[in-house]
Amino acid sequence: KDEALSDEERVGLAKLQSYVGKFEPTRYITKTGTPALDSQGRPQVEARYINTKALLECERKTECKELLDNMADFGDKLLKIVADQRAPK
């Protein structure tokens, strides 16, 4: 896949990968607001939704930050919806 990229696109991809690689895992929070733990007592983590197309279209760092902040909020909302659906009724 990388072979089809121009040199400029490769540089951009490397920057994006480096930036995304610095993200902290999103901890899964239960409906009661406490961190969910796995079978070994470690906090469970969830994958984050990142719209890379929109991120690449950003022209300024402030746009990127705002977009990523909104994605984190969106991810949190999704996690809460899933937790609500999994909770016993």
N, CA and C atoms as a LAMMPS dump frame, in Angstrom:
ITEM: TIMESTEP
0
ITEM: NUMBER OF ATOMS
267
ITEM: BOX BOUNDS ff ff ff
-5.0000000000000000e+02 5.0000000000000000e+02
-5.0000000000000000e+02 5.0000000000000000e+02
-5.0000000000000000e+02 5.0000000000000000e+02
ITEM: ATOMS id mol type element x y z
1 1 1 N 0.822 -1.189 0
2 1 2 C 0 0 0
3 1 3 C 0.869 1.257 0
4 2 1 N 1.928 1.244 0.794
5 2 2 C 2.785 2.425 0.878
6 2 3 C 3.476 2.737 -0.443
7 3 1 N 3.622 1.726 -1.293
8 3 2 C 4.319 1.936 -2.565
9 3 3 C 3.563 2.927 -3.445
10 4 1 N 2.259 3.016 -3.287
11 4 2 C 1.445 3.904 -4.119
12 4 3 C 1.489 5.352 -3.633
13 5 1 N 2.107 5.602 -2.485
14 5 2 C 2.163 6.951 -1.931
15 5 3 C 3.325 7.742 -2.508
16 6 1 N 3.106 9.038 -2.661
17 6 2 C 4.194 9.925 -3.073
18 6 3 C 5.093 10.165 -1.857
19 7 1 N 6.253 10.755 -2.09
20 7 2 C 7.159 11.059 -0.973
21 7 3 C 6.477 11.978 0.04
22 8 1 N 5.749 12.96 -0.455
23 8 2 C 5.054 13.899 0.426
24 8 3 C 3.981 13.174 1.248
25 9 1 N 3.268 12.256 0.615
26 9 2 C 2.245 11.491 1.324
27 9 3 C 2.867 10.569 2.367
28 10 1 N 4.02 9.993 2.061
29 10 2 C 4.711 9.133 3.035
30 10 3 C 5.121 9.925 4.273
31 11 1 N 5.631 11.138 4.038
32 11 2 C 6.027 11.994 5.159
33 11 3 C 4.797 12.325 6.007
34 12 1 N 3.688 12.667 5.347
35 12 2 C 2.451 12.971 6.065
36 12 3 C 1.94 11.778 6.844
37 13 1 N 2.011 10.594 6.233
38 13 2 C 1.571 9.373 6.907
39 13 3 C 2.443 9.088 8.127
40 14 1 N 3.745 9.258 7.985
41 14 2 C 4.656 9.024 9.11
42 14 3 C 4.346 9.981 10.261
43 15 1 N 4.061 11.242 9.937
44 15 2 C 3.708 12.219 10.974
45 15 3 C 2.409 11.821 11.665
46 16 1 N 1.436 11.398 10.867
47 16 2 C 0.15 10.989 11.428
48 16 3 C 0.312 9.771 12.33
49 17 1 N 1.085 8.783 11.879
50 17 2 C 1.302 7.579 12.682
51 17 3 C 2.015 7.918 13.988
52 18 1 N 2.986 8.812 13.914
53 18 2 C 3.704 9.228 15.116
54 18 3 C 2.756 9.935 16.086
55 19 1 N 1.923 10.804 15.548
56 19 2 C 0.975 11.557 16.369
57 19 3 C -0.037 10.622 17.03
58 20 1 N -0.624 9.749 16.257
59 20 2 C -1.627 8.82 16.775
60 20 3 C -0.992 7.833 17.755
61 21 1 N 0.266 7.475 17.521
62 21 2 C 0.965 6.557 18.41
63 21 3 C 1.134 7.093 19.823
64 22 1 N 1.004 8.399 20.001
65 22 2 C 1.147 9.025 21.32
66 22 3 C -0.159 9.031 22.113
67 23 1 N -1.252 8.613 21.491
68 23 2 C -2.54 8.608 22.184
69 23 3 C -2.519 7.613 23.331
70 24 1 N -3.161 7.99 24.411
71 24 2 C -3.328 7.093 25.551
72 24 3 C -4.553 6.217 25.295
73 25 1 N -4.514 4.962 25.73
74 25 2 C -5.695 4.11 25.563
75 25 3 C -6.894 4.684 26.321
76 26 1 N -8.064 4.492 25.777
77 26 2 C -9.291 4.928 26.426
78 26 3 C -9.721 3.856 27.412
79 27 1 N -9.819 4.223 28.657
80 27 2 C -10.242 3.265 29.678
81 27 3 C -11.751 3.096 29.611
82 28 1 N -12.175 1.859 29.715
83 28 2 C -13.603 1.546 29.691
84 28 3 C -14.189 1.847 31.06
85 29 1 N -15.219 2.671 31.092
86 29 2 C -15.856 3.071 32.341
87 29 3 C -17.246 2.445 32.408
88 30 1 N -17.571 1.891 33.555
89 30 2 C -18.883 1.258 33.729
90 30 3 C -19.97 2.316 33.867
91 31 1 N -21.201 1.861 33.884
92 31 2 C -22.349 2.758 34.023
93 31 3 C -22.28 3.547 35.326
94 32 1 N -21.669 2.967 36.351
95 32 2 C -21.556 3.646 37.647
96 32 3 C -20.389 4.627 37.687
97 33 1 N -19.6 4.678 36.618
98 33 2 C -18.49 5.619 36.548
99 33 3 C -17.164 5.073 37.036
100 34 1 N -17.1 3.795 37.364
101 34 2 C -15.844 3.196 37.822
102 34 3 C -15.155 2.483 36.659
103 35 1 N -13.826 2.434 36.686
104 35 2 C -13.112 1.736 35.607
105 35 3 C -13.42 0.239 35.623
106 36 1 N -13.689 -0.319 34.458
107 36 2 C -13.916 -1.764 34.335
108 36 3 C -12.563 -2.459 34.333
109 37 1 N -12.482 -3.597 35.006
110 37 2 C -11.227 -4.344 35.1
111 37 3 C -11.357 -5.668 34.364
112 38 1 N -10.224 -6.137 33.808
113 38 2 C -10.233 -7.444 33.152
114 38 3 C -10.045 -8.536 34.207
115 39 1 N -9.912 -9.779 33.767
116 39 2 C -9.816 -10.907 34.702
117 39 3 C -8.563 -10.863 35.571
118 40 1 N -7.544 -10.1 35.157
119 40 2 C -6.322 -9.978 35.956
120 40 3 C -6.279 -8.686 36.771
121 41 1 N -7.397 -7.958 36.794
122 41 2 C -7.468 -6.745 37.599
123 41 3 C -6.911 -5.505 36.932
124 42 1 N -6.564 -5.599 35.665
125 42 2 C -6.054 -4.431 34.936
126 42 3 C -7.218 -3.668 34.312
127 43 1 N -7.095 -2.345 34.201
128 43 2 C -8.178 -1.578 33.572
129 43 3 C -8.388 -2.026 32.12
130 44 1 N -9.655 -2.207 31.749
131 44 2 C -9.969 -2.549 30.366
132 44 3 C -9.85 -1.292 29.518
133 45 1 N -9.387 -1.464 28.308
134 45 2 C -9.28 -0.33 27.391
135 45 3 C -10.108 -0.612 26.15
136 46 1 N -10.537 0.46 25.525
137 46 2 C -11.353 0.368 24.321
138 46 3 C -10.637 1.089 23.187
139 47 1 N -10.874 0.624 21.982
140 47 2 C -10.313 1.289 20.806
141 47 3 C -10.997 2.64 20.618
142 48 1 N -10.254 3.593 20.094
143 48 2 C -10.819 4.905 19.803
144 48 3 C -11.185 4.999 18.338
145 49 1 N -12.248 5.71 18.071
146 49 2 C -12.657 5.998 16.706
147 49 3 C -11.895 7.231 16.247
148 50 1 N -11.166 7.118 15.148
149 50 2 C -10.436 8.26 14.597
150 50 3 C -10.784 8.379 13.127
151 51 1 N -11.339 9.5 12.744
152 51 2 C -11.666 9.762 11.35
153 51 3 C -10.407 10.314 10.682
154 52 1 N -9.586 9.421 10.15
155 52 2 C -8.301 9.846 9.589
156 52 3 C -8.474 10.731 8.366
157 53 1 N -9.523 10.512 7.593
158 53 2 C -9.759 11.357 6.412
159 53 3 C -9.957 12.808 6.845
160 54 1 N -10.811 13.017 7.843
161 54 2 C -11.051 14.369 8.344
162 54 3 C -9.79 14.937 8.986
163 55 1 N -9.034 14.1 9.671
164 55 2 C -7.803 14.547 10.312
165 55 3 C -6.785 15.014 9.276
166 56 1 N -6.669 14.268 8.194
167 56 2 C -5.727 14.646 7.139
168 56 3 C -6.152 15.917 6.409
169 57 1 N -7.439 16.219 6.428
170 57 2 C -7.935 17.416 5.756
171 57 3 C -7.731 18.681 6.584
172 58 1 N -7.363 18.539 7.851
173 58 2 C -7.122 19.707 8.705
174 58 3 C -5.921 20.484 8.184
175 59 1 N -6.053 21.801 8.198
176 59 2 C -4.959 22.647 7.716
177 59 3 C -4.128 23.229 8.851
178 60 1 N -4.687 23.278 10.058
179 60 2 C -3.972 23.845 11.196
180 60 3 C -4.032 22.889 12.38
181 61 1 N -3.042 23.008 13.265
182 61 2 C -3.001 22.146 14.452
183 61 3 C -4.232 22.339 15.323
184 62 1 N -4.735 23.571 15.382
185 62 2 C -5.923 23.818 16.205
186 62 3 C -7.125 23.041 15.665
187 63 1 N -7.231 22.937 14.344
188 63 2 C -8.311 22.146 13.743
189 63 3 C -8.165 20.677 14.129
190 64 1 N -6.931 20.172 14.079
191 64 2 C -6.672 18.77 14.437
192 64 3 C -7.061 18.509 15.885
193 65 1 N -6.651 19.408 16.776
194 65 2 C -6.951 19.226 18.197
195 65 3 C -8.454 19.234 18.436
196 66 1 N -9.15 20.183 17.832
197 66 2 C -10.601 20.259 18.003
198 66 3 C -11.28 18.991 17.479
199 67 1 N -10.84 18.535 16.318
200 67 2 C -11.407 17.321 15.727
201 67 3 C -11.176 16.116 16.639
202 68 1 N -9.952 15.966 17.142
203 68 2 C -9.636 14.836 18.013
204 68 3 C -10.394 14.911 19.333
205 69 1 N -10.542 16.115 19.877
206 69 2 C -11.319 16.273 21.11
207 69 3 C -12.768 15.847 20.887
208 70 1 N -13.317 16.243 19.738
209 70 2 C -14.698 15.86 19.423
210 70 3 C -14.818 14.355 19.218
211 71 1 N -13.799 13.739 18.611
212 71 2 C -13.818 12.291 18.411
213 71 3 C -13.779 11.569 19.755
214 72 1 N -13.003 12.096 20.698
215 72 2 C -12.929 11.483 22.026
216 72 3 C -14.287 11.565 22.71
217 73 1 N -14.952 12.729 22.591
218 73 2 C -16.288 12.877 23.169
219 73 3 C -17.263 11.905 22.521
220 74 1 N -17.176 11.761 21.196
221 74 2 C -18.038 10.843 20.461
222 74 3 C -17.787 9.41 20.93
223 75 1 N -16.511 9.061 21.098
224 75 2 C -16.155 7.725 21.575
225 75 3 C -16.692 7.461 22.965
226 76 1 N -16.603 8.463 23.844
227 76 2 C -17.137 8.314 25.198
228 76 3 C -18.644 8.073 25.17
229 77 1 N -19.341 8.818 24.302
230 77 2 C -20.79 8.635 24.189
231 77 3 C -21.12 7.223 23.718
232 78 1 N -20.362 6.734 22.735
233 78 2 C -20.597 5.378 22.242
234 78 3 C -20.367 4.344 23.338
235 79 1 N -19.289 4.522 24.11
236 79 2 C -18.998 3.585 25.197
237 79 3 C -20.114 3.573 26.237
238 80 1 N -20.651 4.738 26.553
239 80 2 C -21.731 4.807 27.532
240 80 3 C -22.992 4.134 26.997
241 81 1 N -23.263 4.3 25.712
242 81 2 C -24.426 3.639 25.105
243 81 3 C -24.268 2.126 25.193
244 82 1 N -23.072 1.642 24.858
245 82 2 C -22.812 0.2 24.916
246 82 3 C -22.942 -0.302 26.352
247 83 1 N -22.399 0.445 27.304
248 83 2 C -22.49 0.04 28.711
249 83 3 C -23.945 -0.016 29.161
250 84 1 N -24.736 0.959 28.734
251 84 2 C -26.158 0.962 29.087
252 84 3 C -26.873 -0.251 28.502
253 85 1 N -26.507 -0.621 27.286
254 85 2 C -27.147 -1.763 26.634
255 85 3 C -26.742 -3.084 27.288
256 86 1 N -25.526 -3.156 27.801
257 86 2 C -25.034 -4.388 28.432
258 86 3 C -25.511 -4.543 29.87
259 87 1 N -25.882 -3.433 30.487
260 87 2 C -26.277 -3.46 31.897
261 87 3 C -27.565 -4.26 32.071
262 88 1 N -27.641 -5.026 33.18
263 88 2 C -28.875 -5.782 33.437
264 88 3 C -30.045 -4.826 33.648
265 89 1 N -31.197 -5.245 33.155
266 89 2 C -32.383 -4.371 33.253
267 89 3 C -33.336 -4.86 34.304
